[in-house]
Amino acid sequence: MNRRKQLLSVLTLIVSLLRADGFTTGEVPFDWSGQWGLVQRYGFSGWGVERVTPPLHFDGNFAHWPARYRFPFLSGIDLEGSEPSFNTSLWYRMGDYNLDELSLDILSKASEKRYTRFRALKKNFEDYHGLLDPLARPGGTVQQNYRFDHVTEKSKVSQWQIASAFYLTTDAIPYGAYGIWEKGAERREKIISNGISYNGNREWVKYRVEGSSFLQRYRTKRLLESVTPWSADLMSNRLHAIGEMPVRRGFSLFLSGTGRMSVFNSDSLGNQSLSFMGVSGGIRMRASALESRAGMGVSAVSPGEMTPNFHGHFRLKGEKSELFLDLRHDLFPLPFQFTGRPFLFVPDSFTPTMVPAVRPDSGATVPTRTVMRAGAEMRWGRASGEVTLFASQATPHHYFESTTEIAGIKMIRLNSDQVLKVTGAMWDSRINYFRDWFLSLRGISLFGSESGWGNLFDHQGEVALRFREHLFQKRMDARINLSFNYWSGRTSFVWDPILNMGYTDATTARSHNTAGIITAEFKAVISSVEISYVLTNVLYVMESASGDSPGTTFSASPLFPPAGRLAYFSVRLNLND
């Protein structure tokens, strides 16, 4: 009883003092529709970072917010057992701001490691938080995601995987001036991605070959005179292969290669192309307590950039703890907006000419990125934890910065530093306090981050309480999840949704130095039906209900309206055979 009283007192304190929203640490949402946000990993933003969901890949020039393309289903599949099965999951959500979402997941498993899967999502979401005028310019987000996967195993040593995906999104882009938010532009996006991979084994050599293509059409339509429309077409092809040959027990050699070619066409940024190739080889050793993998090679970007690459992974396992050390150094091709031509021309106050307000640098040198991380994983009975220290470096480091010229013209120009470093720490812990009651904490902090790093906040974290009980003679699986997410140490980094770019803006007042929200989720599973109710920004709701003017809002960027409340109700139906 004492433990329960202690837990209830902690719960009461957290609910009364804190606010949270349940996004993954390292991701900062701009709004609750899931269409906009920023990802940072070890200090680097996700802008331009390639994301691989085998066998498909997503080019990060514009598709750099993964939440935009997710399905509300587990990506992994349990392939245990050889019995054929046919499973269908139907998920429907409805909520504030006319949120209306329908998702479908169909899985047909013919045998172990052989299946066909189809996922679909259709979501409608009103203009941002209802702040935009629904009479003058109605409409908001309309999103459709589709993905098809087929995996077949011809023999015990070979496997084919084929995937195809289509993403279609139309959504409103907010524009704020003098405290008034309007629908400034309409963004339309189409993505088609196809991929194929093959796993094989030939004369002691295990290998995997992947090939994928990525096509994206990006359009912005002007709705206000002060907004400049622009468009872009992007094609990216990727080929990856890796082979491993055992030499003796616990010791093997590997060789891998990756090639990528991207072509870009834009009425504003001009035509560009980029080719990347990387080859590396090394050794892999596995012992009872030590696992290590190290390799080196060379990476090249056409035209003319070449540098050595190296990576290493070392893990020492103990009975209740593990130590690890990772190191990676490689070229990082810049997003096309860094090397495009100047655009967004505005009139000069002193001369009868037009000058570009956005000034990239077509001659920018391709940087190298180095990330080193070291940490430990620990387990103590009902508790577990992980701590990671990391250091990141970019050579040279390129970033956009907003400045005001003498004539009063706001310019966004590309700056470069010879070397820029940042250090930080990540942590993740979980405590099984009582039965299926859990307390978890996780977060990330950057130390001494300077201007130019693509992180909106220096510190992010999450505190979550999760309760699970089986009621009515175990006929109902009941769950309550309470989470608190906080962001503090606001930087001068700003993300512009209309220009689709991030830049350092020291002249803009910070929206909030510290922000956070509470999310409460109530879920019940009865047989094959799952019902849940989620309430985001609980403190905002409490202030509204009491008649006070709600001041508890979250604003990650001055170019987005502050977030209010999002409550939604969802029903999931799982059907087997």
Summary of the structure (lengths in Angstrom):
residues: 577
radius of gyration: 25.1
end to end distance: 44.5
largest distance: 81.3
contacts: 1867
relative contact order: 0.13
helix: 6%
strand: 64%
